Amino acid sequence: MSNPQIATSQKQIVAERADFCCEYCFSQLRYSPDSFSVEHIIPLAQGGTNQLDNLALSCQGCNNHKYTNVTALDPLSGARVPLYHPRQHQWKEHFTWNDEFSLILGITPIGRATVEKLQLNREGVVNLRQVLGQIGKHPPKKL
């Protein structure tokens, strides 16, 4: 099976559509020490495509934790559920912020499983959110 590269023009569209934020943890490309990439929500090996509706902007931390997974365990019920899909799900239906906007809280099985699997509250990301919050740069305007 061929693995065509994602076109530069597609990468730009994905980044702009995401307002230059990771579509999972909402780290902002502008302030993140991690690199960002355009990732396949459904991996090519599992039938995903390079179509825009299967591409998401992801920081390296989220991308590494997600890897080729499309499901994970809900820590509350133990059920295997789909991971958050940025093109099919609404973020606010599955997640919320704590009062300080430093932690992402899963409020559905999909949200909880995604928080755990992608480690959306990694120490460095939480620290960056806190610092950016103090200077009025977090949460991103998109939320």
C-alpha positions in Angstrom: 0.0 0.0 0.0 1.4 3.4 -0.9 1.9 6.1 1.8 1.6 9.4 -0.1 2.9 12.4 1.7 0.5 15.0 3.0 0.8 18.0 0.7 2.2 21.2 2.1 -1.0 23.0 1.1 -3.0 20.5 3.2 -0.7 21.0 6.2 -1.3 24.8 6.0 -5.1 24.3 5.8 -5.0 22.0 8.8 -2.9 24.4 10.9 -5.1 27.3 10.0 -8.3 25.4 10.7 -6.9 24.5 14.1 -5.9 28.1 14.8 -2.4 26.8 15.2 -3.3 24.8 18.4 -3.0 21.1 19.1 -6.5 19.8 18.4 -6.2 17.5 21.5 -4.5 19.4 24.3 -4.9 22.9 22.9 -1.2 23.7 23.3 -0.5 26.7 21.1 2.2 26.3 18.4 3.4 29.8 19.0 4.4 29.0 22.6 5.0 25.3 22.6 8.6 23.9 23.0 7.3 20.8 21.2 7.1 20.5 17.4 3.7 20.0 15.8 2.7 17.7 13.0 -0.3 17.0 10.9 -1.5 13.5 12.0 -3.9 11.0 10.7 -6.9 10.7 13.0 -7.5 7.2 11.6 -4.1 5.9 10.7 -3.4 4.9 7.1 -2.7 1.4 8.2 -6.3 1.2 9.6 -7.9 2.6 6.4 -7.5 6.3 7.0 -6.7 8.7 4.2 -4.9 11.9 3.5 -8.3 13.7 3.1 -8.7 16.8 5.2 -11.4 15.3 7.3 -8.9 12.7 8.6 -6.1 15.2 9.4 -5.5 17.0 12.7 -2.9 19.3 14.0 -1.2 17.7 16.9 1.7 18.5 19.2 4.4 15.9 19.4 3.4 14.9 22.9 -0.2 14.1 22.0 0.9 12.5 18.7 3.3 10.2 20.4 0.8 9.1 23.1 -1.9 8.5 20.5 0.4 6.7 18.1 -1.9 4.5 16.0 -4.6 4.1 18.6 -8.2 5.0 17.8 -9.7 3.5 21.0 -8.7 3.5 24.7 -10.1 2.4 28.0 -12.4 4.8 29.9 -10.8 4.8 33.4 -14.2 5.1 35.1 -16.1 2.2 33.4 -13.2 0.2 32.0 -15.0 0.1 28.6 -13.0 0.4 25.4 -14.3 3.5 23.7 -13.2 5.6 20.6 -10.7 8.4 21.2 -11.8 11.9 20.6 -12.0 12.6 16.8 -11.6 16.3 16.1 -13.6 16.2 12.9 -16.5 14.2 14.2 -16.8 15.3 17.9 -17.3 18.6 19.6 -14.6 19.3 22.1 -17.0 21.0 24.6 -19.2 17.9 24.6 -16.4 15.6 25.9 -14.1 18.0 27.9 -14.1 20.9 30.2 -11.4 22.9 32.0 -10.8 23.1 35.7 -11.4 26.5 37.3 -7.8 27.7 36.5 -7.9 26.4 32.9 -4.8 24.4 33.6 -6.3 20.9 33.5 -8.5 19.3 30.8 -11.2 17.2 32.4 -12.9 14.4 30.5 -16.7 14.5 31.1 -17.7 11.6 28.9 -16.2 8.1 28.3 -14.6 9.4 25.1 -13.2 12.5 27.0 -11.9 10.5 29.9 -10.2 7.9 27.7 -8.6 10.6 25.6 -7.3 12.5 28.6 -5.7 9.3 29.9 -4.4 7.8 26.6 -3.0 11.1 25.2 -1.9 12.3 28.7 -3.5 15.7 28.0 -2.4 17.0 31.4 1.3 16.3 31.1 3.4 18.3 33.5 5.0 20.5 30.9 1.7 21.3 29.2 0.0 22.1 32.5 3.0 24.4 33.5 2.8 26.1 30.1 -1.0 26.6 30.5 -0.5 28.2 33.9 2.2 30.6 32.8 0.3 31.6 29.7 -2.9 32.0 31.8 -1.1 34.5 34.0 -0.3 36.7 31.0 -3.7 36.3 29.4 -2.6 34.0 26.5 -4.5 30.9 27.7 -7.0 29.4 27.0 -6.8 30.0 23.3 -9.4 32.3 21.8 -10.8 29.4 19.8 -12.3 28.0 23.0 
